[in-house]
Amino acid sequence: MSDKTGPTKGGGSSRRSFLTAAGASGAALIGAPALAGNPKNLPPNIPEWTRTLGDGVAVRPYGKPSKHEAHVIRRDVQWLTASRESSVSFTPLHELDGIITPNGLCFERHHGGIAEIDPQDYRLMIHGLVDKPLIFTLADLKRFPRVNRIHFLECAANSGMEWRGAQLNGCQYTHGMVHCVEYTGVPLRILLEEAGVKPNAKWLLAEGADSAAMTRSIPLAKALDDCLVAYRMNGEMLRPEQGYPARLVVPGWEGNVWIKWLRRLKLGDEPWFAREETSKYTDLMENGKARQFTFVMDAKSVITSPSPQAPLRQKGFAAISGLAWSGRGRIARVDVSLDGGKNWREAKIDGLRLDKAVTRFYAETEWTGQELLLQSRAIDETGYVQPTKNELRKIRGVNSIYHNNGIQTWLVKPDGEVENVEVS
Amino acid sequence: MSKCPSSTLILRRARSARLEGWPQTPSLPPSFETRLTGTPQDEGRWLWLQRLLVVLALFTFVEAAHASDRKLNIGRAATPAEIAGWDIDVRPDGQGLPPGKGSVKAGEEVYMGKCAACHGEFGESAGRWPMVAGGQGSLKSDDPVKTVGSYYAHLSTVFDYVRHAMPFGDAQSLTNDELYAVVAYTLFLNDIVDEKFVLSKETWGSVKMPNAGGFYDDDREATEKAFWNPKPCMTNCRPEAKITGRARVIDVTPDDKSSRKSVD
C-alpha cells in the first residue's frame, strides 16, 4: 500500500488492489450511517432480488431512476424569488458524473412558468428585415437539415449569490445553474436564409411563447454562426421546462438568450433593449455604471465531489471530480489545488473535450484526514485563466449579480464534511 | 448542413434532383470529352475519371446551392394579419408603438387595480416583488435598487416589457390605451413626468430617463485582459490561504440534509 501523497498512478487493477488493501487494513470509515444495509442481502446469504422474478419488460414504459436515487433531484431556494413561476431550480451537480446532464435534472429558469404547448399549434414566425416573412410548423422544422451539438447552458446568474462571500452550502446551489446536453436542431442560418436576410439587418430579436414572452436581441453574426433552433435534447423531444417543442441554442452565451418556447424571430438594424438585456442581465459595476450585452460565459470550473452535499466518507484514495467549461471554446487544461491556491497541479481530463461544452476532470489523491482547501482553475483554448473571486471583485465590485466565474473554495474538514468558504 | 456530405448522400440527392428537374451535371468541354473516349484498356481509367467528374460536378452543384439564395421551400409565407398579432416589440426610437394614448390619471386606476398588489401602491413593492419606483442615486451604494427611475435607460423597455408580460399571470390583456396609461403612471411614480402627462407616440420623445447614460457595451476583453495568462503560477503562488468567510455562518442553504448522498 502506498504511503505517498499526491496522485496515484497506474491502471484500474492497481487501484482495485489498493482499495482492497485499504479496506483490509481497516482504513477509517467516517460517518457513513447508511452503509449498514440489511445483512440478509449480504454474502453468504442470497438476497430477495436473486430468489424472485422482477418486473417484466414494458412494466416501466418510460424508465425512471431507481427508487434509491430519489434524492437526486432539482432543488430551489425559496427565499431567492417571489414566486415559483418566476424562479430557478438547480442541477444536482454533486450527484452526476461525465458531461451529459440527464434531461430531468437540467436546471430550470422560468420567468412566467412552464408554457405547455400543443405541438399541433406550435408556430415559429420569421419576419422583419427579410425578403419573405415565413411561418413554420413543428413538422416543418423537423424537415430541415439538422445537426447534433453538445453544449453547456449556464445561467448568467449562476454563482450570483456568492459575490459578497460564501453563502450557499452545496455546489448544487452555488453552481447548479448549468447543464450540458446534446441538442438536435436546425442551424438558425438555414432558417434565416430561407426567409432571405436583408443587407441592413444587424440584430435578431428572439421571443418566447411563455407567459413572460421573453425577448432578447442577438447580433446577427452570432445567429448566422453557430446557433440552432433545437427540438431535441439527448435524443428525445425537449422537456416542457426546457422549451418544448423548440428553443434557441446560443452556444457559449448566457442562458437567458437561449429563448425557450421560441415563437418569433425578427430581424432588425439595432438591438431592442428589452427588459432582460437592460433591467436584468446587465452587470452593475462599482461606479454605478453597468455593462450591457455581456453575452459570453467566461471559463469556469467547480469541484462537484467532494463538495458540501457530497462529503468525503473514507480516508485513503480519493478521486476529486469536477466540471470545467468556457463560452469561448474548448477547455485546454484544469488545475486543482489542495491548499487554497498556493500550489497547483494539472488535473486529468477524461471523456470528450468539446467546443463550448462541459469537460469532466479528476484529480486523484491520498486523503489522510488533513484539512484541505480544494480549488479548481479552468484554462480555455484562448488562454483565459479562471480568476479568483477576489481578482473579479477588484475589477467589478460586488453588485454585478451576473457572470461570477471566480474560483470556488471547498474546505474539507478532518471528519470529511465539506464547507463552502472564502479564502484571503 | 454538413459541408462534407457522404458520397451516398450526395448521389441520392443528385438522383432525386434530376427526377425533380434540378440542374443537370454541366456538359463537358469537347476537348475533355475527346480525351475520355479511350481504348478498351483505358476503360478502368475512363470509369475512374468519369466518377471523379461526377463527384466534382456534384460538389459544384452543392456549393452553388449554398451560395445562391438556397430555398428548401419549407414553411409558408406569414400573412400580415398573423404578423400583426404577434409583432409586439417596441424599440427605444418608438418603432413598434401601437396607436393609442394614456394619461397619468387613467394609469393610476389601471395600476391600483392590476399592479399595486405586487408592486406596492407607490411602486415600493409588496413583499419580494420588484420595485418599480425609487432607488434613484443608489446604484453606487452597497444596496443598489434597480427601478424604472433609477436604472432603466430606455422608456421603451418599460412599455415593451409590460406589453409582453404584465400583469403577471394575465399577460397581454391590457388595451393599448391602458398600456400607455400605466406606463405614464409608472413614470409619474418615479418623478419623471408630472401628473398632467399623457403618453402617446407624440409625447414619446419628450421623456428623459434619469439613467439614460448608465450603460456601456461589454468591455471584458480589454478591462480584464490580465485574465489571459500564458503561464499561470503553479507552485508557491501565494501566502498560506486563510479562511475569511463560511457559508455555515450565514446558514441560508435550504434542505441541507436531504440533498446529501444517502449511500456512498
Boltz contact constraints between the chains, C-beta under 6 A:
constraints:
  - contact:
      token1: [A, 34]
      token2: [B, 262]
      max_distance: 6.0
  - contact:
      token1: [A, 34]
      token2: [B, 263]
      max_distance: 6.0
  - contact:
      token1: [A, 71]
      token2: [B, 262]
      max_distance: 6.0
  - contact:
      token1: [A, 75]
      token2: [B, 255]
      max_distance: 6.0
  - contact:
      token1: [A, 77]
      token2: [B, 254]
      max_distance: 6.0
  - contact:
      token1: [A, 82]
      token2: [B, 128]
      max_distance: 6.0
  - contact:
      token1: [A, 82]
      token2: [B, 129]
      max_distance: 6.0
  - contact:
      token1: [A, 125]
      token2: [B, 78]
      max_distance: 6.0
  - contact:
      token1: [A, 125]
      token2: [B, 86]
      max_distance: 6.0
  - contact:
      token1: [A, 127]
      token2: [B, 78]
      max_distance: 6.0
  - contact:
      token1: [A, 127]
      token2: [B, 83]
      max_distance: 6.0
  - contact:
      token1: [A, 133]
      token2: [B, 78]
      max_distance: 6.0
  - contact:
      token1: [A, 133]
      token2: [B, 83]
      max_distance: 6.0
  - contact:
      token1: [A, 134]
      token2: [B, 75]
      max_distance: 6.0
  - contact:
      token1: [A, 134]
      token2: [B, 78]
      max_distance: 6.0
  - contact:
      token1: [A, 135]
      token2: [B, 78]
      max_distance: 6.0
  - contact:
      token1: [A, 136]
      token2: [B, 75]
      max_distance: 6.0
  - contact:
      token1: [A, 140]
      token2: [B, 74]
      max_distance: 6.0
  - contact:
      token1: [A, 140]
      token2: [B, 75]
      max_distance: 6.0
  - contact:
      token1: [A, 143]
      token2: [B, 74]
      max_distance: 6.0
  - contact:
      token1: [A, 145]
      token2: [B, 1]
      max_distance: 6.0
  - contact:
      token1: [A, 165]
      token2: [B, 245]
      max_distance: 6.0
  - contact:
      token1: [A, 166]
      token2: [B, 245]
      max_distance: 6.0
  - contact:
      token1: [A, 166]
      token2: [B, 246]
      max_distance: 6.0
  - contact:
      token1: [A, 166]
      token2: [B, 247]
      max_distance: 6.0
  - contact:
      token1: [A, 167]
      token2: [B, 247]
      max_distance: 6.0
  - contact:
      token1: [A, 167]
      token2: [B, 250]
      max_distance: 6.0
  - contact:
      token1: [A, 168]
      token2: [B, 253]
      max_distance: 6.0
  - contact:
      token1: [A, 169]
      token2: [B, 247]
      max_distance: 6.0
  - contact:
      token1: [A, 169]
      token2: [B, 253]
      max_distance: 6.0
  - contact:
      token1: [A, 205]
      token2: [B, 89]
      max_distance: 6.0
  - contact:
      token1: [A, 211]
      token2: [B, 171]
      max_distance: 6.0
  - contact:
      token1: [A, 212]
      token2: [B, 165]
      max_distance: 6.0
  - contact:
      token1: [A, 213]
      token2: [B, 164]
      max_distance: 6.0
  - contact:
      token1: [A, 213]
      token2: [B, 165]
      max_distance: 6.0
  - contact:
      token1: [A, 264]
      token2: [B, 86]
      max_distance: 6.0
  - contact:
      token1: [A, 272]
      token2: [B, 89]
      max_distance: 6.0
  - contact:
      token1: [A, 272]
      token2: [B, 91]
      max_distance: 6.0
  - contact:
      token1: [A, 273]
      token2: [B, 92]
      max_distance: 6.0
  - contact:
      token1: [A, 273]
      token2: [B, 154]
      max_distance: 6.0
  - contact:
      token1: [A, 273]
      token2: [B, 157]
      max_distance: 6.0
  - contact:
      token1: [A, 274]
      token2: [B, 160]
      max_distance: 6.0
  - contact:
      token1: [A, 275]
      token2: [B, 157]
      max_distance: 6.0
  - contact:
      token1: [A, 275]
      token2: [B, 161]
      max_distance: 6.0
  - contact:
      token1: [A, 278]
      token2: [B, 153]
      max_distance: 6.0
  - contact:
      token1: [A, 278]
      token2: [B, 157]
      max_distance: 6.0
  - contact:
      token1: [A, 279]
      token2: [B, 152]
      max_distance: 6.0
  - contact:
      token1: [A, 284]
      token2: [B, 144]
      max_distance: 6.0
  - contact:
      token1: [A, 288]
      token2: [B, 139]
      max_distance: 6.0
  - contact:
      token1: [A, 288]
      token2: [B, 140]
      max_distance: 6.0
  - contact:
      token1: [A, 289]
      token2: [B, 214]
      max_distance: 6.0
  - contact:
      token1: [A, 290]
      token2: [B, 214]
      max_distance: 6.0
  - contact:
      token1: [A, 290]
      token2: [B, 215]
      max_distance: 6.0
  - contact:
      token1: [A, 291]
      token2: [B, 218]
      max_distance: 6.0
  - contact:
      token1: [A, 292]
      token2: [B, 215]
      max_distance: 6.0
  - contact:
      token1: [A, 293]
      token2: [B, 217]
      max_distance: 6.0
  - contact:
      token1: [A, 293]
      token2: [B, 218]
      max_distance: 6.0
  - contact:
      token1: [A, 294]
      token2: [B, 218]
      max_distance: 6.0
  - contact:
      token1: [A, 309]
      token2: [B, 259]
      max_distance: 6.0
  - contact:
      token1: [A, 309]
      token2: [B, 260]
      max_distance: 6.0
  - contact:
      token1: [A, 310]
      token2: [B, 261]
      max_distance: 6.0
  - contact:
      token1: [A, 313]
      token2: [B, 264]
      max_distance: 6.0
  - contact:
      token1: [A, 340]
      token2: [B, 241]
      max_distance: 6.0
  - contact:
      token1: [A, 341]
      token2: [B, 238]
      max_distance: 6.0
  - contact:
      token1: [A, 342]
      token2: [B, 237]
      max_distance: 6.0
  - contact:
      token1: [A, 342]
      token2: [B, 238]
      max_distance: 6.0
  - contact:
      token1: [A, 343]
      token2: [B, 235]
      max_distance: 6.0
  - contact:
      token1: [A, 344]
      token2: [B, 234]
      max_distance: 6.0
  - contact:
      token1: [A, 373]
      token2: [B, 241]
      max_distance: 6.0
  - contact:
      token1: [A, 383]
      token2: [B, 228]
      max_distance: 6.0
  - contact:
      token1: [A, 383]
      token2: [B, 230]
      max_distance: 6.0
  - contact:
      token1: [A, 384]
      token2: [B, 227]
      max_distance: 6.0
  - contact:
      token1: [A, 384]
      token2: [B, 228]
      max_distance: 6.0
  - contact:
      token1: [A, 385]
      token2: [B, 227]
      max_distance: 6.0
  - contact:
      token1: [A, 385]
      token2: [B, 229]
      max_distance: 6.0
  - contact:
      token1: [A, 385]
      token2: [B, 232]
      max_distance: 6.0
  - contact:
      token1: [A, 387]
      token2: [B, 227]
      max_distance: 6.0
  - contact:
      token1: [A, 399]
      token2: [B, 144]
      max_distance: 6.0
  - contact:
      token1: [A, 419]
      token2: [B, 246]
      max_distance: 6.0
  - contact:
      token1: [A, 419]
      token2: [B, 248]
      max_distance: 6.0
  - contact:
      token1: [A, 420]
      token2: [B, 247]
      max_distance: 6.0
  - contact:
      token1: [A, 421]
      token2: [B, 243]
      max_distance: 6.0
  - contact:
      token1: [A, 421]
      token2: [B, 246]
      max_distance: 6.0
  - contact:
      token1: [A, 422]
      token2: [B, 244]
      max_distance: 6.0
  - contact:
      token1: [A, 422]
      token2: [B, 245]
      max_distance: 6.0
  - contact:
      token1: [A, 423]
      token2: [B, 241]
      max_distance: 6.0
  - contact:
      token1: [A, 423]
      token2: [B, 243]
      max_distance: 6.0
  - contact:
      token1: [A, 424]
      token2: [B, 242]
      max_distance: 6.0
  - contact:
      token1: [A, 424]
      token2: [B, 244]
      max_distance: 6.0
